[in-house]
Amino acid sequence: MDSRLSSNSRKSVSMLDARKSFRADDPLRALGLQPRPQAMDDSRREAIAARLLAGDTPDAILQDMAREGLPLPLITAEIEAARAHPYLKAAALLQARLAKRDWLLEARAKLERMGAAEITRRDRLPPETFFAEHYATLTPVVLTGLTDQWPGRQWTLDSLAAKVGNPEIEVQTGREADADFELNSIAHKQRMRWHDILARLADDPETNDFYVTANNSGLNRKALDPLWRDVGDLPGYLGKSHLGDGFFWMGPKGTVTPWHHDLTQNLLVNMVGVKRVAMVSPAETHRMRNHKHCFSRFGTDATLAAVPEAERPRVQTVEIGPGEILFIPVGWWHHVTGLSLSIGMSFTNFVWDNEFTSFYRSEGEL
């Protein structure tokens, strides 16, 4: 357990000092406010335990809870009970093991920072070289020269209208009014006619308010079947591309996919337009404020410039243009911004083992 949890002598002195400082001159009274004693409930007990495990001092917890109007003897007793409880001691042991993993990740991140900051570009890379140097080492790379013969490289809004007809398509809408639009993607699904979507794109807006994404693939795979005929193969990389193997992305300039990581290895194939992708190594996961599933509290903040330098992960940024492919390894955090109208595909059907979810055990717990 953290020394701040186990040092009884320092704790007794500091807690006594804190009680003295609040005894007569409670900060609420100093502000002309009367404290309102409240009961200690389980949510506050959980907050105390979480803060102790996070390394907060008992004094800091005491002062913060006193400002809520809780009686000092009650707060003190609860903090003492938490520090002595065998459940918290067991949790602290588990926390120490997690801290050891964070140390190992930090060591890996430190070494990575000594290397090149730029994501490399490789032209017509043979599959066996890609596997050895990137797939098996979780190293991002931009692949070029592999899609030159794909008919989809010639897509325009007019040709898309002619190829598909005018079926009903699912799209993500109303995203700009919701800071958690990706987490709440189900609520943002809306059906529109294909030609209506293309007409909106023809106006060349800059917005994140509508975007056809992988979250819409359930309905769109069948509706967009004609487009799959324009998607070529990547022999040695992927199994033969056909309906259901890929995910379709189409949106205007200004679309954003916020910080997250995937549970598989991915190829992001950009067919039309330009995208900017910011990436952070999984070795810096402990810096990424992962609050739920595979998402980060950083959300749409691509640069993380406001994060204090000591806490900021290294962000590697790359732009991919028409025909270029970005390999996003499993666990790599990424944030994607459309710099123009963009159309692309993403694929996970590699010829190599790409199954990592069977031992992903934190879903629903985080």
C-alpha positions in Angstrom: 0.0 0.0 0.0 1.1 3.6 -0.6 3.2 4.9 2.2 0.6 7.6 2.8 -1.8 4.9 3.7 0.5 2.9 5.9 2.4 5.5 7.9 0.4 5.8 11.1 2.6 8.3 12.8 2.6 10.8 10.0 -1.1 10.3 9.5 -1.9 11.0 13.2 0.0 14.3 13.2 -1.4 15.5 9.9 -5.0 14.6 10.7 -4.7 16.3 14.1 -3.4 19.4 12.4 -6.2 19.3 9.9 -8.8 19.0 12.7 -7.3 21.9 14.5 -7.4 24.1 11.4 -11.1 23.4 10.9 -12.2 23.3 14.5 -13.1 26.9 15.2 -12.5 28.7 11.9 -14.3 26.4 9.5 -13.9 27.8 6.0 -17.7 27.8 5.5 -18.1 30.0 8.6 -15.3 32.3 7.3 -17.4 32.8 4.2 -20.5 33.5 6.3 -22.0 30.1 5.5 -23.3 27.6 8.0 -22.2 24.0 7.6 -25.0 21.6 6.9 -24.2 18.2 8.5 -25.0 15.4 6.1 -25.0 11.7 6.5 -22.1 9.6 5.3 -23.5 7.4 2.5 -21.9 4.7 0.4 -21.2 7.0 -2.5 -19.1 9.2 -0.2 -17.4 6.1 1.2 -16.6 5.0 -2.3 -15.2 8.4 -3.1 -12.9 8.3 0.0 -11.6 4.8 -1.0 -11.1 5.9 -4.6 -9.1 9.0 -3.6 -7.0 7.1 -1.1 -6.1 4.5 -3.8 -5.4 7.3 -6.2 -2.8 8.6 -3.7 -4.7 11.6 -2.3 -3.7 12.5 1.3 -6.2 12.1 4.1 -5.8 15.8 4.8 -6.9 16.7 1.3 -9.9 14.4 1.5 -10.8 15.8 4.9 -10.7 19.4 3.8 -12.7 18.8 0.6 -15.4 16.8 2.4 -15.6 19.4 5.2 -16.4 22.0 2.5 -19.5 19.9 1.7 -20.7 20.5 5.3 -19.9 17.1 6.7 -19.0 17.0 10.4 -15.2 16.6 10.9 -15.4 13.7 13.4 -17.6 11.8 10.9 -15.2 12.4 8.0 -12.2 11.5 10.1 -13.7 8.3 11.3 -14.6 7.2 7.8 -11.1 7.9 6.5 -9.6 6.0 9.3 -12.0 3.1 8.8 -11.2 3.0 5.0 -7.5 3.0 5.7 -7.8 0.1 8.1 -10.3 -1.9 6.1 -9.0 -5.2 4.7 -10.9 -4.7 1.5 -9.0 -1.4 0.8 -5.7 -3.1 1.7 -6.4 -5.8 -0.8 -7.4 -3.2 -3.4 -4.1 -1.3 -2.7 -2.2 -4.5 -3.4 -3.9 -4.8 -6.8 -3.2 -1.1 -7.4 0.5 -1.8 -6.7 0.5 -4.5 -9.4 -1.2 -2.1 -11.8 1.4 0.5 -10.9 4.1 -2.0 -11.8 2.5 -2.4 -15.2 2.4 1.3 -15.7 6.1 1.5 -14.8 6.8 -1.0 -17.5 4.7 0.9 -20.0 6.4 4.1 -19.0 9.8 2.5 -19.7 8.6 1.4 -23.1 7.2 4.9 -23.8 10.5 6.5 -22.8 12.4 4.3 -25.3 9.8 5.0 -28.0 10.2 8.7 -27.5 14.0 8.3 -28.2 13.1 7.1 -31.7 11.7 8.9 -34.7 8.6 11.0 -34.1 7.3 10.6 -37.7 5.3 7.6 -38.9 7.1 6.1 -41.9 5.8 5.7 -45.4 6.6 2.6 -47.4 5.9 2.2 -51.1 4.6 -1.2 -52.4 5.8 -2.9 -49.3 5.8 -6.7 -49.7 3.4 -8.5 -47.3 6.1 -10.5 -45.6 8.0 -7.3 -44.8 4.9 -5.6 -43.6 4.2 -8.5 -41.3 7.7 -8.7 -39.8 8.3 -5.0 -39.4 4.9 -3.6 -38.7 2.1 -6.2 -38.0 4.1 -8.3 -35.5 5.7 -5.3 -33.9 2.6 -3.0 -33.6 4.3 -0.3 -35.6 2.1 2.1 -37.6 3.0 2.8 -41.2 1.6 4.5 -44.2 1.4 2.2 -47.2 1.5 3.6 -50.7 1.2 2.3 -54.2 -1.1 -0.7 -53.3 -4.4 0.7 -54.5 -3.4 2.3 -57.8 -5.6 -0.1 -59.9 -8.7 0.1 -57.7 -11.7 1.5 -59.6 -12.8 3.2 -56.4 -9.9 5.6 -56.7 -11.9 7.3 -59.4 -15.0 7.8 -57.3 -16.8 11.2 -57.6 -20.1 12.3 -56.1 -21.7 11.9 -59.6 -20.3 8.5 -60.1 -21.5 7.4 -56.7 -25.0 8.6 -57.4 -25.1 6.6 -60.7 -23.5 3.4 -59.2 -25.7 3.0 -56.1 -29.0 4.5 -57.2 -31.0 6.1 -54.4 -31.4 3.6 -51.5 -32.0 4.6 -47.9 -28.7 5.0 -46.1 -27.9 5.2 -42.4 -25.8 8.2 -41.3 -24.6 9.7 -38.1 -26.3 13.1 -37.5 -26.6 15.8 -34.8 -23.0 15.2 -33.6 -21.9 18.8 -32.9 -24.4 19.3 -30.1 -23.2 16.2 -28.2 -19.7 16.1 -26.7 -20.0 12.3 -26.4 -21.3 11.8 -29.9 -19.2 8.7 -30.5 -20.1 7.0 -27.2 -23.7 7.9 -28.0 -23.5 6.8 -31.6 -26.7 4.7 -31.5 -28.7 7.9 -30.6 -27.3 9.7 -33.6 -28.3 7.2 -36.3 -30.7 8.6 -38.9 -31.8 7.3 -42.3 -31.5 9.4 -45.4 -31.7 8.9 -49.1 -28.3 8.4 -50.8 -28.8 11.3 -53.2 -29.7 13.6 -50.3 -26.4 12.8 -48.6 -24.5 13.4 -51.8 -26.3 16.7 -52.3 -25.2 17.9 -48.9 -21.6 16.9 -49.6 -21.8 18.7 -53.0 -22.3 22.0 -51.1 -18.8 21.3 -49.5 -19.7 22.2 -45.9 -17.2 22.1 -43.1 -19.0 20.3 -40.3 -19.0 17.3 -38.0 -22.7 17.1 -37.9 -23.2 14.3 -40.4 -20.9 11.4 -41.3 -21.4 7.9 -42.7 -19.2 5.8 -40.5 -18.5 2.2 -39.5 -21.3 2.6 -36.9 -23.7 2.6 -39.8 -22.4 -0.5 -41.5 -25.2 -2.8 -40.5 -27.7 -1.3 -42.8 -25.3 0.2 -45.3 -23.4 -2.9 -46.3 -26.2 -4.2 -48.5 -27.4 -0.8 -49.7 -23.8 0.0 -50.9 -23.2 -3.4 -52.4 -22.3 -1.9 -55.9 -19.4 0.0 -54.4 -17.7 -3.2 -53.2 -17.2 -4.1 -56.9 -14.9 -1.0 -57.1 -12.8 -2.2 -54.1 -9.8 -4.1 -55.2 -7.7 -6.7 -53.4 -4.6 -6.5 -51.3 -3.1 -9.9 -52.0 -1.0 -11.2 -49.1 -2.4 -8.6 -46.7 -6.2 -9.2 -46.7 -8.6 -12.0 -47.5 -10.4 -11.2 -50.8 -12.5 -8.1 -50.3 -16.2 -8.6 -50.6 -19.5 -7.4 -49.0 -19.1 -7.5 -45.3 -15.3 -7.4 -45.1 -14.9 -3.7 -44.9 -16.4 -0.6 -43.4 -17.4 2.5 -45.4 -16.7 6.1 -44.3 -17.9 9.2 -46.1 -18.2 12.7 -44.8 -17.4 16.4 -45.4 -14.5 18.5 -44.3 -14.5 18.8 -40.6 -15.6 15.4 -39.6 -14.0 14.0 -36.4 -13.5 10.6 -34.9 -12.4 11.3 -31.3 -9.6 9.6 -29.4 -10.1 5.9 -29.0 -8.3 2.6 -29.6 -9.5 -0.4 -31.5 -9.6 -4.1 -30.4 -8.1 -5.3 -33.7 -5.4 -4.5 -36.2 -6.8 -2.1 -38.9 -6.1 -0.8 -42.3 -7.6 2.6 -43.0 -7.7 3.0 -46.8 -8.3 6.5 -48.0 -10.0 6.6 -51.4 -10.9 10.3 -51.9 -9.7 13.4 -50.0 -7.3 13.9 -47.2 -7.5 12.9 -43.5 -5.2 13.8 -40.6 -4.7 11.1 -38.0 -3.1 11.8 -34.6 -1.8 8.7 -32.9 -0.5 7.7 -29.4 1.3 4.5 -28.6 -0.5 2.0 -26.3 2.6 2.3 -24.1 1.2 5.6 -23.0 -2.3 4.3 -22.2 -1.9 5.4 -18.6 -1.7 9.0 -19.8 -4.7 8.8 -22.1 -7.5 9.2 -19.5 -9.3 6.1 -20.5 -12.6 6.5 -18.7 -14.9 4.1 -20.6 -14.3 1.0 -22.8 -11.9 2.2 -25.5 -12.5 5.9 -25.3 -10.5 8.8 -23.9 -11.7 11.8 -21.9 -9.6 13.8 -24.3 -12.4 13.4 -26.8 -12.0 15.7 -29.9 -8.9 17.5 -28.6 -6.4 16.3 -31.3 -3.2 18.0 -30.1 -3.6 17.7 -26.3 -1.7 21.0 -26.1 -3.6 22.0 -23.0 -2.4 18.9 -21.1 0.6 19.7 -18.8 3.8 18.6 -20.4 4.6 16.1 -17.7 1.3 14.4 -18.2 1.0 14.7 -22.0 1.6 11.6 -24.2 3.6 11.9 -27.3 1.2 12.5 -30.2 2.4 11.4 -33.7 0.4 13.0 -36.6 0.2 11.9 -40.2 -1.9 12.9 -43.2 -3.1 10.4 -45.7 -4.2 11.3 -49.2 -6.0 9.5 -52.0 -5.0 5.9 -52.4 -2.9 5.9 -49.2 -3.3 3.3 -46.4 -2.6 3.8 -42.7 -1.9 0.7 -40.6 -3.4 1.3 -37.1 -2.1 -1.4 -34.8 -4.4 -2.9 -32.1 -4.3 -0.7 -28.9 -2.9 2.4 -30.6 -5.0 5.5 -29.7 -6.0 7.6 -32.7 -8.0 10.7 -33.6 -9.1 11.3 -37.2 -10.0 14.6 -38.8 -11.3 15.1 -42.3 -9.3 17.9 -44.0 -11.6 17.7 -47.1 -14.5 15.7 -48.3 -13.3 12.2 -47.8 -14.3 8.7 -48.7 -12.6 5.6 -47.4 -12.7 2.1 -46.2 -11.3 0.3 -43.2 -10.5 -3.4 -43.1 -9.7 -6.0 -40.4 -9.8 -9.2 -42.5 -6.0 -9.8 -42.5 -4.5 -13.1 -43.6 -2.8 -13.3 -40.2 -4.4 -13.8 -36.8 -6.3 -10.7 -35.8 -8.3 -12.0 -32.8 -7.7 -10.1 -29.6 -11.2 -9.7 -28.1 -11.5 -13.2 -26.5 -9.2 -12.1 -23.7 -10.4 -8.5 -23.4 -12.0 -8.6 -20.0 -12.6 -5.0 -19.0 -15.6 -4.3 -21.3 -18.6 -3.3 -19.1 -16.3 -2.7 -16.1 -14.6 0.4 -17.5 
